[in-house]
Amino acid sequence: MANQKGGVGKTTSSVNLAASLAMHGAQVLVVDLDPQGNASTALGVDHHADVPSIYDVLIEDVPLADIVVPAPEIPNLFCAPATLNLAGAEIELVSKVARESRLQRALDAYDKDKFDYVLIDCPPSLGLLTVNALVGGDELLIPIQCEYYALEGLGQLIRTVDLVRSHLNPTLNVSTILLTMYDARTRLAAQVAEDVRNHFGDVVLNTVIPRSVRVSEAPSYGQSVMTYDPGSSGALAYSEAASEIAHRNGEAT
């Protein structure tokens, strides 16, 4: 899940799609690559400075199996947490051998076949952490908010994807675009959604995620909106989006 623009719903979408897929019976792992650790927080996973985290995997070569923990609220859902230590990882990775593929190596050495989905939540930048995610993953989901400048900066992300595909990970493809923060009351939101669909075509999910106070509130309670308020418009939309993703992958939910 990447988009170097901040505040577009990357972490929110990672957490709620993961929770929804897990609640439908899929085995799901969320890899939190954002130093803020917001995905870890929203999944109710401890991530203070002394907790073994994805930082130790990338910098100290700790096996991924040693840091993955279950999310306490939802069966089938697991998390590789991020701690603030990760903030220095961009600099520390520079001197590491094969610095762009540290996460890929860790994932390859891990028994990830037990998971139906591995979702990697990226920081709002195109630095080495995001590049590690692009090298480690097969598909890219880009959340795009239905607001002014929605498509601004996406060209840079697509160019980065092309570079990664050319030099580091030929299997990477932009498989899914998710429209977030949709406000049905504004003409702007409809216009942005139309522009994105015209630009990206079938990779854009039919489901749009509405602006929702409940979605914003849930992380402060250490929960996804799926458990915080399952009947809210945001929870229903993420459930629908998860279903669409599962059906695209040939799985029923």
Secondary structure, 3 states (H helix, E strand, C coil): CCCCCCCCCHHHHHHHHHHHHHHCCCCEEEEECCCCCHHHHHCCCCCCCCCCCHHHHHHHCCCHHHCCEECCCCCCEEEECCCHHHHHHHHHHCCCCCHHHHHHHHHHCCCHHHCCEEEEECCCCCCHHHHHHHHHCCEEEEEEECCCCCCCCHHHHHHHHHHHHHHCCCCCEEEEEEEEEECCCCHHHHHHHHHHHHHHHHHEEEEEEECCHHHHHHHHHCCCHHHHCCCCHHHHHHHHHHHHHHHHCCCCC
